[in-house]
Amino acid sequence: MTKSQKDQWEFRSLASLTRTFKAWYPKPMLQERLGQRIAGLRKDLQLTQAQLAKAVGCTVDFISLVERGINAPSVARLEDYAKVLEVEVVDLFTFAGRKPTHIKRRHVHTRTK
């Protein structure tokens, strides 16, 4: 088998495996619901995808992928999304029509000696 034939066979095998995997393991529901939740919160604040992307520090393409449930933000970035969307991290995962818990900003007083 030539290298070209081997590469083609590996590609076909990978494509077949990918099709099988997608049929066996559908897109994770949590990821899809998280994306819808982020999109809803963003729209409630009348932010564009570009504004959210800039505030969170990622690309507009990534925000689009997240909102469509194709990709998800890292755990490390969830706090950034929550801060920009003015909710607690737990509220990003509140899907049952509950209103989000808005962040209450408090001024921390420091003691002077």
C-alpha positions as CSV (number, residue, x, y, z in Angstrom):
1,M,0.0,0.0,0.0
2,T,1.4,3.4,-1.0
3,K,1.6,6.3,1.4
4,S,-1.2,8.0,-0.6
5,Q,-3.4,5.0,-0.4
6,K,-2.7,4.6,3.3
7,D,-3.6,8.3,3.9
8,Q,-6.8,8.0,2.0
9,W,-7.8,4.8,3.9
10,E,-7.0,6.6,7.3
11,F,-9.1,9.6,6.2
12,R,-12.0,7.3,5.2
13,S,-11.7,5.4,8.5
14,L,-11.7,8.6,10.5
15,A,-14.7,10.0,8.6
16,S,-16.6,6.8,9.1
17,L,-15.7,6.8,12.8
18,T,-16.8,10.5,13.1
19,R,-20.2,9.7,11.5
20,T,-20.7,6.7,13.8
21,F,-19.7,8.7,16.8
22,K,-22.1,11.5,16.0
23,A,-24.9,9.0,15.5
24,W,-24.1,7.3,18.8
25,Y,-23.4,10.4,20.8
26,P,-25.5,13.4,20.0
27,K,-24.5,17.0,20.8
28,P,-24.4,17.4,24.6
29,M,-27.7,18.9,25.8
30,L,-26.0,20.9,28.6
31,Q,-23.7,22.5,26.1
32,E,-26.6,23.5,23.9
33,R,-28.7,24.8,26.7
34,L,-25.8,26.8,28.1
35,G,-25.3,28.4,24.7
36,Q,-29.0,29.3,24.5
37,R,-28.8,30.7,28.1
38,I,-25.8,32.9,27.2
39,A,-27.5,34.1,24.1
40,G,-30.7,35.0,26.0
41,L,-28.8,36.8,28.7
42,R,-26.8,38.7,26.1
43,K,-29.9,39.8,24.3
44,D,-31.6,40.8,27.6
45,L,-28.7,43.2,28.1
46,Q,-28.9,44.3,24.5
47,L,-25.3,43.3,23.8
48,T,-24.2,42.3,20.4
49,Q,-22.0,39.2,19.9
50,A,-19.1,41.5,19.1
51,Q,-19.6,43.4,22.4
52,L,-19.7,40.2,24.4
53,A,-16.7,38.8,22.6
54,K,-14.7,41.9,23.3
55,A,-15.7,42.0,27.0
56,V,-15.0,38.3,27.6
57,G,-11.8,38.3,25.5
58,C,-12.6,35.9,22.7
59,T,-13.7,36.1,19.0
60,V,-17.1,36.7,17.6
61,D,-16.9,33.4,15.9
62,F,-16.3,31.6,19.2
63,I,-19.4,33.4,20.7
64,S,-21.4,32.2,17.8
65,L,-20.2,28.6,18.3
66,V,-21.1,28.8,22.0
67,E,-24.6,30.2,21.4
68,R,-25.3,27.5,18.8
69,G,-24.2,24.8,21.3
70,I,-21.3,23.7,19.0
71,N,-18.6,24.8,21.5
72,A,-18.6,25.8,25.1
73,P,-16.5,28.3,27.2
74,S,-13.9,26.8,29.5
75,V,-14.6,26.5,33.1
76,A,-12.0,29.1,33.7
77,R,-13.9,31.6,31.5
78,L,-17.4,31.0,33.0
79,E,-16.7,33.7,35.6
80,D,-15.9,36.2,32.9
81,Y,-19.1,35.4,31.1
82,A,-21.1,35.7,34.3
83,K,-19.5,39.1,35.2
84,V,-20.2,40.6,31.7
85,L,-23.8,39.2,31.7
86,E,-24.3,40.5,35.2
87,V,-25.2,37.2,36.8
88,E,-23.6,34.6,39.1
89,V,-21.9,31.6,37.5
90,V,-24.7,29.3,38.8
91,D,-27.2,31.4,36.9
92,L,-25.6,30.5,33.6
93,F,-26.9,27.0,34.3
94,T,-30.4,28.1,35.4
95,F,-32.6,26.9,32.5
96,A,-36.1,26.5,34.0
97,G,-37.4,30.0,33.5
98,R,-36.0,31.3,36.8
99,K,-34.8,34.9,36.8
100,P,-31.1,35.2,37.3
101,T,-29.6,36.4,40.6
102,H,-28.1,39.8,39.7
103,I,-24.7,40.6,41.3
104,K,-25.0,43.1,44.1
105,R,-21.9,45.3,44.1
106,R,-20.7,46.2,47.6
107,H,-18.0,48.6,48.5
108,V,-15.4,46.9,50.8
109,H,-14.2,49.3,53.5
110,T,-10.6,48.8,54.6
111,R,-9.5,49.7,58.1
112,T,-6.9,52.3,58.5
113,K,-4.6,52.4,61.5
